[in-house]
Amino acid sequence: MASLWEMAIKVKIGKLDLLVDLKEFVFHLKKNNIEIIPLAFEHILETMDLEDHHRDPFDRIILAQAKFENMTIISKDENFYKYIHIKLMW
């Protein structure tokens, strides 16, 4: 959910152009069985245990969710690789 929220903000301010609108993008995620994880209080608490390699609040909640849910993040953000307890792909 944090990634979609960040995307919506960037589309609105002109920093992100999508080939489809965000509603259609989400449709394709669901169609391809890509789970959208809601934000939970436990995820917020998990951000408090993350190292301070990354200051971006959206990225920190994504990292915390992945750690708490034991999931893999798909990203090419080089800062994510500084978190050794997070599974990454790409």
C-alpha positions in Angstrom: 0.0 0.0 0.0 2.9 2.3 0.8 4.2 2.0 -2.8 0.8 2.8 -4.3 0.5 5.8 -2.0 3.9 7.1 -3.0 3.1 6.5 -6.7 -0.2 8.4 -6.4 1.6 11.4 -4.8 4.3 11.4 -7.5 1.8 11.1 -10.4 -0.2 14.1 -8.9 2.9 16.3 -8.7 4.2 15.3 -12.1 7.3 13.2 -10.9 5.9 9.9 -12.3 4.3 9.1 -15.6 2.5 5.7 -15.8 1.5 4.0 -19.0 -1.9 3.4 -17.5 -3.7 5.2 -14.7 -3.2 4.0 -11.1 -6.6 2.2 -10.9 -5.7 0.2 -14.0 -2.3 -0.5 -12.6 -3.8 -1.9 -9.4 -6.1 -4.1 -11.5 -3.1 -5.6 -13.3 -1.4 -6.2 -9.9 -4.4 -8.2 -8.7 -4.8 -10.0 -12.0 -1.2 -11.2 -11.7 -1.7 -12.3 -8.0 0.5 -9.5 -6.7 -0.7 -8.9 -3.1 -1.2 -5.4 -1.8 -0.3 -5.4 1.8 -2.3 -3.0 4.0 -0.4 -0.9 6.6 -0.6 -2.2 10.1 0.6 -0.9 13.4 3.1 -3.7 13.7 4.7 -2.5 10.5 5.0 1.0 12.0 6.6 -0.5 15.1 9.0 -2.4 12.9 10.4 0.8 11.4 11.7 1.7 14.9 14.1 -1.4 14.7 15.4 -0.6 11.2 18.9 0.8 10.8 19.1 4.4 9.6 20.5 3.6 6.2 17.5 5.2 4.5 15.5 8.3 5.6 12.6 8.1 3.0 9.5 7.3 5.1 7.9 5.4 2.2 10.9 3.2 1.7 11.2 2.6 5.5 7.7 1.4 5.8 8.2 -0.9 2.7 11.3 -2.3 4.3 9.6 -2.8 7.7 6.6 -4.5 6.1 8.9 -6.9 4.2 10.8 -7.7 7.3 7.7 -8.2 9.5 5.9 -10.2 6.9 9.0 -12.2 5.8 8.5 -11.2 2.2 10.8 -10.2 -0.6 11.1 -6.7 -2.0 11.4 -6.1 -5.7 13.5 -3.0 -6.1 16.6 -1.6 -7.7 17.1 1.0 -4.9 20.7 0.5 -3.9 20.0 1.7 -0.3 17.8 -1.3 0.3 20.9 -3.6 0.0 22.3 -2.0 3.2 19.6 -3.9 5.1 21.0 -7.3 5.5 17.9 -8.8 7.1 15.6 -7.9 4.1 15.2 -10.2 1.2 15.6 -8.4 -2.1 15.1 -9.2 -5.8 16.4 -7.2 -8.8 
